[in-house]
Structure formats: structure tokens, C-alpha cells
């Protein structure tokens, strides 16, 4: 809401910065599932905070040794222990205030609804955590439908639709800038903040014209005096320079970027927000479909959130548009597609090629020592601060394993089903039903299935059967025999027992191992043939030892990187 707090007025649009990175939204929503539809009294508030701490989403610095041990072993805390842990870690805004700011951030994005002292996960929120729909489509619906003023944000008066305004302003500015003989690059971050986030209506042509006129005077530089006067003339409360130039545009754009339709490029004071080159045809279809968009009025929160869940994204259920998008994507990638492929197969293949190209950029960027150290940070064996702390832990583990394979053995035959942006940064985990990571090589092929779940029941219920199914599906698809690894922070003996059984039943070398052991396998295997040998040693130890002994050994192991 900005520095003006909850005072009703027109304002520079913002979304709560408490959950700074939307890549963590899924973690928070999953933790909130048991509390959806309940009154958040003190007890439920404490339990929710505990769920966040237990899952590693939020960290307490002051815990007793007994509570630390219970958390590590995933033993449920008593109500008194939860209350004591929370009391020993006071929040600046109070515990309830802290939790509510997290929940308001999810509400502002369309994933939670507050009603009658209860908080509910919306249809879009459930779509996101069930992971059975492409996450970029879910965010596209949420952002296209986003209204600055709506029944859940009555203190913001702006009759604006910030995401659609952004798309249409960028389009208008690019056209005008090109007509003036300049290369269209999108809009600069400060232009986004001054002229788009401050919009009190949907007059995107006026905002685009103001950006062009601003450039004629100030070129590509930000000017705080101009901004102060401009906001004052529009009747908007003033903002601190850091908020206007950094906090607000950064945070809003991170949410917009999750659609896959926009990208950030440039650096230092010259950061541009522009259309994704790969998804430009998707943007074009939105510009066409929503060309007459306007601000809608809603009487209730239910009506507004129902509207969000029913937003039309033009390429859904329209094969003519889908084929047009496929043609545009294939041109961007320089790929010719066989006409024997179905539309689904074409889309999947093109996305795989795009994500592979994006991953290659990240592989080039990072050193293997850094990647392996990050794995130890994730396993909590290394106490250093992560360079990827904004990426949620499940997504980070998947990303680091893909980076490790790509850095050590090259990206040929490497399939990572993470949804990446154009710069090789992960936006969301692999959709449900797909292998997370595959390496397909003549020398040896692998399936890696990462999980940050620690408990026996979570790993048994959510991971093991999925992995066995993926192995069978991939064998039917390409007749390859894989080596398979489930990689987790720690492994329970019962899960190891299942993998011994599944390996024998499927005639495949399948191990369940820790992040630390996997990091050591990478460190000691500078070729796929060496990785094969080292993997087989672990496999033989797993099937040749008592499961309790093997579990104790790998759970205690910490490599030197």
C-alpha cells in the first residue's frame, strides 16, 4: 500500500513486499492448506507459523535444542512448544501482524480470499499448489484479471488494471519509439513506476504518450523532482525515492514475470521491461483479445475472485491460436517441426528446446564449486548464505541438480522440466506428471527426482510411486534403461526399503539418497562413465546392507567441497 498505509486514496500501485519473490508463493500456500476456511485465532496462527518454520519456509533464530532436534526429525511439536518457540522469536510487527502481511501478499495476487474472519485458498490458489496446470497460465489469469481497486483492496481507489496496462503501454511505446527511428526496447524501470504503476484508470495511450514526452526531455535518466511533481499533480501521495525506483517496480514486476510473457534486461540504471521474445505471439493474442478492456466493478470478494479464476487466456482451448503461437516460437528458435506431430507434442518440444537454451545460459554463468556449495547450503551442512535464497527450496534443489549435470557433462541430452525465463532463472517447478530431470546419453542415462520433503510418510506417499511410474513411462517411450535417484535432505529406512523392492521389480538401478551424497557423486565424477561407476557403488551398498545401517550412513555423510 506504500507509505500512505491504509488511507483510502489513489496510490502508486504495489503488491505487499513481504513475500518478495513469488517463486515462494506455492510453499506458503501449501503450508496454509490445513487452515483454509478456518478462523485464524491465536492457536491456528501459531500452528501456521509453526508449519512455516517446520517446512523451512521461515526460520527462527532462537530455538531450544529439544525443539531443533524435533524439527530435524520432523517430530510434531506440542502446542506449548510451538507457543514457546514463537514467544522466543518476537516479530517487529507482532506475530499476528507478520503472518497477516504474508497472507495479504497472496490475497493481492488472487490466491487467498479473506471473508467473515476466515481465509480461504481460491480456485487459482489451489490450481497453483496442485501443480496440474502450467503455472505460467495460472499467473497469466491472475495478472490479466488483476484490478488495483477491488473488494479485497478497498483502500486503493485506482480504477486501473495494472498488468493489462503494462502490456498495452509497452506495445504503444515500442510502436511510437520505432516510428521515431529508434530501436524499441520496452519501458525503463523508472518509467514503469512513474507512468504505469501510478495509473488511476486504463488510459494506456495517455500513459505511453507521457513516457515518450518524458524521454524527449530526460532521455533515459530518472528524475526524482519530475516524479514528485508528476505524482502531486495526479493527487497521489509522495513516495521515497528508493520505493519509487526500486521496491515497488521490482516487486510488482516479479509477479508479472511469472506469466512468462515479460522479461527484464539491461543493468544498473538502465533496466528495461519488455515482452518475452519467445512468447511474443502469446502477448499479441492478449493484445488482440483484450483490446477493449476496461475496469470492472465487483460487489463482493467472491465475485472478484470468481472472475479471476474464469479469465480467458486466448490460447487455451483454441487450436488455431495455439498453432499460430507454435509457428512463431519455432521461428524464434530456428526449428522446423514435423507435421506428423500433434499440437501438444509440438508445444512440449518447443518449450523443452527453449528451457534447454535458457538453462545453458545459467550453466555458462555459474562455477561448479559454487553450485556444489549451494547444494550443501540447501542440505544445511554449510552455514553460508545462499546466493539463490530468493528461490524456494524445492525449486532451488531441482535447479541446482540440473545445473550440476549441465556444468559437468554438458547440456546435450539434458532435460529439465523447470519453467525458466529467458535468462535461465527458474520461475516454477516442473508440472505434475513429468520427470523433473533427465540426462539421456549413450554413455549412461539418468532420471533425478528431487524433493525437500523429509518425513517417511511424505516421501512414501508423494514421491516413490511417482518415480516408479516415471521410470516405466520413460522406458516405454524410448526403450532406455536409466539409473534413477530420488534426492532428499534425509532418507527414511522404509523409503530405502521401497527402492530396493522397486529396483528389483523394474530391473532398474534406483537409489534414494541425500543431497550431500549426490553432491559428492558429482564432485568425484568428472565424466559420465565415472558417475556410472560411483552411482553403482552406492546402489550396491543400498541393496547389500541393512536399510537402517545404510540410512544412518548416508544421512550422516557430509562431503568436503
C-alpha positions as CSV (number, residue, x, y, z in Angstrom):
1,X,0.0,0.0,0.0
2,X,3.0,2.3,0.2
3,X,3.9,4.9,2.8
4,X,0.3,6.1,2.9
5,X,-0.7,2.8,4.6
6,X,-4.4,2.0,4.5
7,X,-5.5,5.6,4.0
8,X,-8.1,5.5,1.2
9,X,-6.9,7.2,-2.0
10,X,-5.3,6.8,-5.4
11,X,-1.8,5.5,-5.0
12,X,1.2,4.2,-6.8
13,X,0.2,0.5,-7.2
14,X,2.1,-2.1,-5.2
15,X,1.8,-5.6,-4.0
16,X,2.9,-6.4,-0.5
17,X,6.7,-7.0,-0.5
18,X,6.6,-9.4,2.5
19,X,6.8,-12.4,0.2
20,X,9.4,-10.7,-2.0
21,X,9.7,-13.5,-4.5
22,X,6.5,-15.1,-6.0
23,X,8.5,-18.3,-6.5
24,X,7.8,-18.9,-2.8
25,X,4.0,-18.5,-3.2
26,X,3.5,-22.2,-3.6
27,X,5.4,-23.0,-0.4
28,X,3.3,-20.6,1.6
29,X,0.0,-21.9,0.1
30,X,0.9,-25.5,0.7
31,X,1.7,-24.6,4.4
32,X,-1.7,-22.8,4.6
33,X,-3.8,-25.7,3.2
34,X,-4.8,-27.1,6.7
35,X,-6.0,-23.7,7.7
36,X,-8.1,-22.7,4.7
37,X,-11.6,-21.8,5.7
38,X,-10.8,-21.7,9.4
39,X,-10.8,-18.7,11.8
40,X,-7.2,-17.7,12.4
41,X,-7.4,-17.4,16.1
42,X,-4.2,-17.4,18.2
43,X,-3.9,-21.2,18.2
44,X,-4.3,-21.5,14.4
45,X,-2.0,-18.6,13.9
46,X,0.7,-20.3,16.0
47,X,0.2,-23.6,14.2
48,X,0.5,-21.9,10.8
49,X,3.7,-20.1,11.9
50,X,5.0,-23.5,13.1
51,X,4.2,-25.1,9.7
52,X,6.3,-22.4,8.0
53,X,9.2,-23.0,10.4
54,X,8.9,-26.8,10.1
55,X,9.0,-26.7,6.3
56,X,11.9,-24.3,6.3
57,X,9.9,-21.5,4.7
58,X,10.5,-19.2,7.6
59,X,13.4,-19.5,10.1
60,X,13.6,-18.8,13.8
61,X,17.0,-18.0,15.2
62,X,16.2,-18.7,18.9
63,X,15.2,-22.3,19.5
64,X,15.9,-24.8,22.3
65,X,18.0,-27.8,21.4
66,X,14.9,-30.1,22.1
67,X,12.8,-28.2,19.5
68,X,15.7,-28.1,17.0
69,X,16.0,-31.9,17.3
70,X,12.3,-32.4,16.9
71,X,12.2,-30.2,13.8
72,X,15.2,-32.0,12.3
73,X,13.5,-35.4,12.9
74,X,10.1,-34.0,11.9
75,X,8.5,-34.8,15.2
76,X,5.4,-32.8,15.8
77,X,5.8,-30.1,18.5
78,X,3.3,-29.8,21.3
79,X,1.1,-26.6,21.4
80,X,3.2,-25.4,24.4
81,X,6.5,-25.9,22.4
82,X,5.1,-24.1,19.4
83,X,3.9,-21.2,21.6
84,X,7.3,-21.1,23.4
85,X,9.2,-21.0,20.1
86,X,7.1,-18.2,18.8
87,X,7.3,-16.2,22.1
88,X,11.1,-16.6,22.0
89,X,11.3,-15.2,18.4
90,X,9.2,-11.9,18.6
91,X,8.3,-10.2,15.3
92,X,8.7,-6.4,14.9
93,X,5.1,-6.1,13.9
94,X,3.9,-8.8,16.3
95,X,3.4,-12.4,15.3
96,X,-0.1,-11.8,14.0
97,X,0.9,-8.8,12.1
98,X,3.8,-10.7,10.5
99,X,1.6,-13.6,9.4
100,X,-1.1,-11.3,8.0
101,X,1.3,-9.5,5.8
102,X,2.3,-12.8,4.2
103,X,-1.3,-13.7,3.7
104,X,-2.2,-10.3,2.3
105,X,0.5,-10.6,-0.3
106,X,-1.1,-13.9,-1.5
107,X,-4.5,-12.2,-1.4
108,X,-3.3,-9.3,-3.6
109,X,-2.2,-11.9,-6.2
110,X,-5.5,-13.7,-6.2
111,X,-4.6,-16.8,-4.3
112,X,-6.3,-16.2,-1.0
113,X,-9.7,-14.6,-0.1
114,X,-10.5,-13.0,3.3
115,X,-14.1,-13.3,4.4
116,X,-16.0,-13.4,7.7
117,X,-12.9,-13.6,9.8
118,X,-11.8,-16.6,7.7
119,X,-9.2,-17.0,5.0
120,X,-9.8,-19.3,2.0
121,X,-7.5,-20.6,-0.7
122,X,-9.1,-19.5,-4.0
123,X,-9.5,-21.7,-7.1
124,X,-6.4,-20.1,-8.6
125,X,-4.5,-20.8,-5.4
126,X,-5.5,-24.5,-5.5
127,X,-4.6,-24.7,-9.2
128,X,-1.1,-23.4,-8.3
129,X,-0.4,-25.9,-5.5
130,X,-2.0,-28.9,-7.2
131,X,0.6,-28.4,-9.9
132,X,-1.6,-30.0,-12.6
133,X,-1.7,-26.9,-14.8
134,X,1.1,-24.8,-16.3
135,X,2.0,-22.2,-13.7
136,X,2.5,-19.5,-16.3
137,X,-1.1,-20.0,-17.3
138,X,-2.3,-19.6,-13.7
139,X,-0.3,-16.4,-13.2
140,X,-1.5,-15.1,-16.6
141,X,-5.1,-15.5,-15.4
142,X,-4.3,-13.9,-12.1
143,X,-2.5,-10.9,-13.6
144,X,-4.8,-10.3,-16.5
145,X,-7.7,-10.2,-14.1
146,X,-5.9,-8.1,-11.5
147,X,-7.7,-4.9,-10.6
148,X,-5.9,-2.2,-8.4
149,X,-9.2,-1.4,-6.7
150,X,-11.3,-4.4,-5.9
151,X,-13.4,-5.6,-2.9
152,X,-10.3,-7.1,-1.3
153,X,-8.4,-3.7,-1.6
154,X,-10.9,-1.0,-0.9
155,X,-8.4,1.5,0.3
156,X,-6.8,1.7,-3.1
157,X,-9.0,3.9,-5.3
158,X,-7.2,3.4,-8.7
159,X,-9.6,2.2,-11.4
160,X,-6.7,0.5,-13.1
161,X,-5.8,-3.0,-14.4
162,X,-2.0,-2.9,-13.8
163,X,-0.9,-5.9,-15.8
164,X,-3.0,-5.2,-18.9
165,X,-2.0,-1.5,-18.7
166,X,1.7,-2.7,-18.6
167,X,1.3,-4.8,-21.8
168,X,-0.6,-2.2,-23.7
169,X,1.7,0.7,-22.6
170,X,4.8,-1.3,-23.7
171,X,3.2,-2.0,-27.0
172,X,2.3,1.6,-27.6
173,X,5.7,2.9,-26.6
174,X,7.6,0.3,-28.7
175,X,5.5,1.4,-31.8
176,X,6.0,5.1,-31.2
177,X,9.7,4.7,-30.5
178,X,10.2,2.7,-33.7
179,X,8.3,5.2,-35.7
180,X,10.8,7.8,-34.4
181,X,13.7,5.8,-35.8
182,X,14.8,4.2,-32.5
183,X,15.2,0.5,-31.5
184,X,12.1,-0.5,-29.4
185,X,13.3,-2.0,-26.1
186,X,10.2,-1.7,-23.9
187,X,10.0,0.7,-21.0
188,X,12.6,1.6,-18.4
189,X,12.1,0.6,-14.7
190,X,11.6,4.2,-13.6
191,X,9.1,4.8,-16.5
192,X,7.2,1.7,-15.3
193,X,7.0,3.1,-11.8
194,X,6.3,6.8,-12.7
195,X,3.7,6.3,-15.5
196,X,2.3,2.8,-15.3
197,X,2.1,2.0,-11.6
198,X,0.6,5.4,-11.0
199,X,-2.2,4.9,-13.5
200,X,-5.6,5.7,-11.9
201,X,-7.5,4.4,-15.0
202,X,-7.0,2.3,-18.1
203,X,-6.0,5.1,-20.5
204,X,-2.8,3.3,-21.6
205,X,-2.4,5.5,-24.7
206,X,-2.1,8.6,-22.5
207,X,0.5,6.8,-20.3
208,X,2.5,5.8,-23.3
209,X,2.4,9.3,-24.7
210,X,3.6,10.7,-21.4
211,X,6.6,8.2,-21.5
212,X,7.5,9.4,-25.0
213,X,7.3,13.1,-24.0
214,X,9.4,12.3,-20.9
215,X,12.1,10.7,-23.0
216,X,12.2,13.8,-25.2
217,X,13.3,15.9,-22.2
218,X,15.1,13.5,-19.9
219,X,16.1,10.7,-22.4
220,X,16.8,7.5,-20.4
221,X,17.5,9.1,-17.0
222,X,15.3,9.0,-13.9
223,X,14.4,12.4,-12.4
224,X,13.1,12.5,-8.9
225,X,11.9,16.1,-9.0
226,X,9.8,15.4,-12.1
227,X,8.4,12.3,-10.4
228,X,7.5,14.2,-7.2
229,X,5.7,16.9,-9.2
230,X,4.0,14.4,-11.5
231,X,2.6,12.4,-8.6
232,X,1.5,15.5,-6.8
233,X,-0.4,16.8,-9.9
234,X,-2.2,13.4,-10.1
235,X,-3.2,13.7,-6.5
236,X,-1.1,10.7,-5.4
237,X,0.8,10.5,-2.1
238,X,4.5,11.0,-2.3
239,X,6.9,8.1,-2.2
240,X,10.5,7.8,-1.0
241,X,13.0,7.6,-3.9
242,X,14.0,4.0,-3.1
243,X,10.4,2.9,-3.0
244,X,9.6,4.5,-6.3
245,X,12.7,3.5,-8.2
246,X,13.4,0.1,-6.7
247,X,11.0,-1.5,-4.2
248,X,7.6,-1.0,-6.0
249,X,8.7,-1.8,-9.6
250,X,10.9,-4.7,-8.6
251,X,8.2,-6.4,-6.5
252,X,5.3,-5.9,-9.0
253,X,7.4,-6.9,-12.0
254,X,8.5,-10.2,-10.2
255,X,4.8,-11.1,-10.1
256,X,4.2,-10.1,-13.7
257,X,7.3,-12.0,-14.8
258,X,5.7,-15.3,-13.5
259,X,3.4,-15.2,-16.6
260,X,6.4,-15.9,-18.8
261,X,5.1,-13.0,-21.0
262,X,7.5,-10.3,-19.9
263,X,11.3,-10.2,-19.4
264,X,13.8,-7.9,-17.8
265,X,17.0,-6.9,-19.5
266,X,19.8,-4.3,-19.1
267,X,21.6,-3.4,-15.9
268,X,22.5,-0.7,-13.4
269,X,20.2,2.4,-14.1
270,X,19.1,1.1,-17.5
271,X,16.8,-1.8,-16.8
272,X,14.1,-2.4,-19.4
273,X,10.8,-4.3,-19.0
274,X,9.8,-5.8,-22.4
275,X,7.9,-8.6,-24.0
276,X,9.4,-12.1,-24.0
277,X,10.7,-12.7,-27.4
278,X,9.8,-16.4,-27.2
279,X,6.3,-15.7,-26.0
280,X,5.7,-12.6,-28.1
281,X,2.9,-14.2,-30.1
282,X,1.1,-15.0,-26.8
283,X,1.3,-11.3,-26.0
284,X,-0.1,-10.4,-29.4
285,X,-3.1,-12.7,-28.8
286,X,-3.8,-10.9,-25.4
287,X,-3.4,-7.5,-27.1
288,X,-6.0,-8.6,-29.6
289,X,-8.4,-10.3,-27.3
290,X,-8.4,-7.6,-24.6
291,X,-8.1,-4.6,-27.0
292,X,-11.3,-3.1,-25.5
293,X,-10.5,-4.0,-21.8
294,X,-11.9,-1.7,-19.1
295,X,-12.1,-1.5,-15.4
296,X,-14.8,-3.8,-13.9
297,X,-16.8,-3.2,-10.8
298,X,-17.3,-6.0,-8.3
299,X,-19.7,-6.1,-5.4
300,X,-18.1,-8.8,-3.3
301,X,-14.8,-10.6,-2.9
302,X,-16.3,-13.8,-4.0
303,X,-17.4,-12.2,-7.3
304,X,-13.9,-10.8,-7.9
305,X,-12.0,-14.0,-7.2
306,X,-14.5,-16.0,-9.3
307,X,-13.8,-13.5,-12.1
308,X,-10.1,-14.2,-11.7
309,X,-10.5,-17.9,-12.0
310,X,-12.6,-17.6,-15.2
311,X,-10.2,-15.2,-17.0
312,X,-9.8,-16.2,-20.6
313,X,-6.2,-16.7,-21.9
314,X,-6.7,-16.8,-25.7
315,X,-4.5,-19.8,-26.5
316,X,-6.4,-22.2,-24.1
317,X,-8.9,-24.4,-26.0
318,X,-8.2,-22.7,-29.3
319,X,-6.1,-24.8,-31.7
320,X,-6.0,-22.1,-34.4
321,X,-4.3,-19.7,-31.9
322,X,-2.1,-22.5,-30.5
323,X,-0.8,-23.3,-34.0
324,X,-0.1,-19.7,-34.7
325,X,1.9,-19.5,-31.4
326,X,3.8,-22.7,-32.3
327,X,4.8,-21.2,-35.7
328,X,6.0,-18.1,-34.1
329,X,8.0,-20.0,-31.4
330,X,9.6,-22.3,-34.0
331,X,10.8,-19.2,-35.9
332,X,12.3,-17.7,-32.8
333,X,14.2,-20.9,-32.1
334,X,15.0,-21.6,-35.7
335,X,13.4,-25.0,-35.5
336,X,11.5,-26.9,-38.2
337,X,8.7,-29.1,-36.8
338,X,7.4,-32.3,-38.4
339,X,3.8,-32.1,-39.4
340,X,3.3,-35.6,-38.1
341,X,3.5,-34.2,-34.5
342,X,0.3,-33.3,-32.6
343,X,-0.1,-29.7,-31.4
344,X,0.6,-30.9,-27.8
345,X,3.8,-32.6,-29.0
346,X,4.9,-29.5,-30.8
347,X,4.3,-27.3,-27.8
348,X,6.1,-29.6,-25.5
349,X,9.1,-30.0,-27.8
350,X,9.5,-26.2,-28.4
351,X,9.2,-25.5,-24.7
352,X,11.8,-28.1,-24.0
353,X,14.2,-26.5,-26.5
354,X,13.6,-23.1,-25.1
355,X,14.2,-24.2,-21.5
356,X,17.3,-26.1,-22.6
357,X,18.7,-22.9,-24.2
358,X,17.8,-20.9,-21.1
359,X,19.5,-23.5,-18.8
360,X,22.6,-23.4,-21.0
361,X,22.9,-19.7,-20.2
362,X,22.8,-20.4,-16.5
363,X,25.3,-23.3,-16.9
364,X,27.8,-20.9,-18.5
365,X,27.3,-18.4,-15.8
366,X,28.0,-20.4,-12.6
367,X,31.1,-22.3,-11.4
368,X,30.7,-25.9,-10.4
369,X,32.3,-25.2,-6.9
370,X,29.6,-22.6,-6.3
371,X,26.8,-25.0,-7.4
372,X,28.0,-27.8,-5.2
373,X,28.5,-25.5,-2.2
374,X,24.9,-24.3,-2.8
375,X,23.7,-27.9,-2.5
376,X,25.4,-28.2,0.9
377,X,23.8,-24.9,2.0
378,X,20.5,-26.4,1.0
379,X,21.2,-29.5,3.0
380,X,22.2,-27.3,5.9
381,X,25.7,-28.8,6.0
382,X,27.1,-25.4,5.1
383,X,26.1,-22.4,7.1
384,X,26.9,-19.7,4.5
385,X,24.2,-17.5,3.0
386,X,22.8,-18.8,-0.3
387,X,23.1,-16.7,-3.5
388,X,19.8,-18.2,-4.5
389,X,17.9,-17.6,-1.3
390,X,15.0,-15.9,-3.2
391,X,14.3,-19.2,-4.9
392,X,12.1,-21.6,-2.8
393,X,14.0,-24.6,-1.5
394,X,12.2,-27.3,-3.6
395,X,12.7,-25.3,-6.8
396,X,16.3,-24.5,-5.8
397,X,17.2,-28.1,-5.3
398,X,15.8,-29.0,-8.8
399,X,17.6,-26.1,-10.3
400,X,21.0,-26.9,-8.7
401,X,20.8,-30.6,-9.7
402,X,20.1,-29.5,-13.3
403,X,23.0,-27.0,-13.2
404,X,25.3,-29.7,-11.8
405,X,24.6,-32.1,-14.6
406,X,24.9,-29.4,-17.3
407,X,28.1,-28.0,-15.9
408,X,29.8,-31.3,-15.5
409,X,28.6,-33.2,-18.5
410,X,27.2,-30.6,-20.9
411,X,23.6,-29.8,-21.8
412,X,23.2,-32.3,-24.7
413,X,20.5,-34.7,-23.8
414,X,19.8,-32.8,-20.6
415,X,16.0,-32.3,-20.0
416,X,15.0,-30.1,-17.1
417,X,11.3,-29.5,-17.0
418,X,11.6,-26.4,-14.8
419,X,9.8,-23.4,-16.3
420,X,12.7,-21.0,-17.0
421,X,12.8,-17.3,-18.0
422,X,14.9,-16.2,-20.9
423,X,17.9,-15.6,-18.8
424,X,18.0,-19.1,-17.3
425,X,16.5,-18.3,-14.0
426,X,13.8,-20.7,-12.7
427,X,10.2,-19.5,-12.4
428,X,8.4,-22.7,-11.3
429,X,9.0,-26.4,-10.7
430,X,8.2,-29.0,-13.3
431,X,4.5,-29.5,-13.9
432,X,3.0,-32.6,-12.3
433,X,3.3,-35.9,-14.2
434,X,6.7,-35.2,-15.8
435,X,10.1,-36.3,-14.8
436,X,11.9,-33.5,-13.1
437,X,15.4,-34.0,-14.6
438,X,16.6,-36.4,-17.3
439,X,20.0,-36.9,-18.8
440,X,19.9,-39.0,-21.9
441,X,23.3,-40.1,-23.2
442,X,24.8,-43.1,-24.9
443,X,27.3,-43.5,-22.1
444,X,24.6,-43.5,-19.5
445,X,21.1,-42.1,-18.8
446,X,19.7,-40.7,-15.6
447,X,16.4,-39.6,-14.0
448,X,16.8,-37.4,-10.9
449,X,13.7,-36.7,-8.8
450,X,14.5,-34.0,-6.1
451,X,12.3,-33.5,-3.1
452,X,12.7,-31.3,0.0
453,X,10.2,-33.5,1.9
454,X,11.9,-35.2,4.8
455,X,9.4,-37.4,6.6
456,X,8.7,-41.1,5.8
457,X,5.1,-40.6,5.0
458,X,5.7,-37.6,2.7
459,X,8.4,-39.4,0.7
460,X,6.5,-42.6,0.6
461,X,3.1,-41.1,-0.3
462,X,4.2,-38.3,-2.7
463,X,7.4,-39.4,-4.3
464,X,8.1,-43.1,-4.5
465,X,5.2,-44.3,-6.7
466,X,5.6,-41.2,-8.9
467,X,9.3,-42.1,-9.6
468,X,8.5,-45.8,-10.4
469,X,5.8,-44.6,-12.8
470,X,8.2,-42.2,-14.5
471,X,10.7,-45.0,-15.0
472,X,8.1,-47.2,-16.6
473,X,6.7,-44.4,-18.8
474,X,10.2,-43.3,-20.0
475,X,11.2,-46.9,-20.7
476,X,8.1,-47.4,-22.9
477,X,8.7,-44.1,-24.6
478,X,12.4,-44.6,-25.7
479,X,13.4,-48.1,-24.5
480,X,16.3,-46.6,-22.4
481,X,17.5,-48.1,-19.2
482,X,18.0,-45.3,-16.7
483,X,19.9,-45.0,-13.4
484,X,17.4,-43.3,-11.1
485,X,17.9,-41.3,-7.9
486,X,15.5,-39.6,-5.5
487,X,17.5,-36.8,-3.9
488,X,16.3,-35.5,-0.5
489,X,17.7,-33.8,2.6
490,X,17.5,-37.0,4.5
491,X,16.1,-40.5,3.8
492,X,14.0,-42.8,6.0
493,X,14.8,-46.6,6.1
494,X,11.3,-47.5,4.9
495,X,11.8,-45.4,1.8
496,X,15.1,-47.2,1.1
497,X,13.3,-50.5,1.6
498,X,10.8,-49.5,-1.1
499,X,13.6,-48.5,-3.5
500,X,15.3,-51.9,-3.0
501,X,12.0,-53.6,-3.9
502,X,11.2,-51.2,-6.9
503,X,14.7,-51.7,-8.3
504,X,14.3,-55.5,-8.4
505,X,10.7,-55.3,-9.7
506,X,11.6,-52.9,-12.5
507,X,15.0,-54.3,-13.2
508,X,16.5,-50.7,-12.8
509,X,19.2,-49.3,-10.6
510,X,17.2,-47.0,-8.4
511,X,18.6,-45.3,-5.3
512,X,17.2,-42.9,-2.7
513,X,20.0,-40.7,-1.4
514,X,20.7,-37.4,0.3
515,X,21.7,-34.0,-1.2
516,X,25.1,-34.4,0.4
517,X,25.8,-37.8,-1.2
518,X,24.6,-36.5,-4.6
519,X,26.9,-33.5,-4.3
520,X,29.8,-35.9,-3.6
521,X,28.9,-38.1,-6.6
522,X,29.1,-35.0,-8.7
523,X,32.4,-33.8,-7.2
524,X,34.0,-37.2,-7.7
525,X,32.7,-37.9,-11.2
526,X,34.2,-35.6,-13.9
527,X,32.7,-37.9,-16.7
528,X,29.5,-39.8,-17.1
529,X,31.4,-43.1,-17.0
530,X,32.8,-42.2,-13.6
531,X,29.3,-41.1,-12.5
532,X,28.0,-44.5,-13.6
533,X,30.7,-46.3,-11.5
534,X,30.2,-44.2,-8.4
535,X,26.4,-44.4,-8.7
536,X,26.6,-48.2,-9.0
537,X,28.8,-48.3,-5.8
538,X,26.0,-46.5,-3.9
539,X,23.4,-48.8,-5.4
540,X,25.2,-51.9,-4.4
541,X,25.7,-50.6,-0.9
542,X,21.9,-49.9,-0.7
543,X,20.8,-53.4,-1.8
544,X,23.6,-55.2,0.1
545,X,23.2,-53.6,3.5
546,X,20.5,-53.5,6.2
547,X,18.3,-50.5,5.4
548,X,18.8,-49.0,8.9
549,X,22.6,-49.1,8.5
550,X,22.5,-47.7,5.0
551,X,20.1,-44.9,6.1
552,X,22.3,-44.0,9.0
553,X,25.4,-43.9,6.8
554,X,24.1,-41.7,4.1
555,X,22.2,-39.4,6.4
556,X,25.3,-38.7,8.5
557,X,27.6,-38.2,5.5
558,X,28.9,-34.7,4.8
559,X,31.3,-34.2,1.9
560,X,34.2,-31.7,1.7
561,X,33.6,-29.4,-1.3
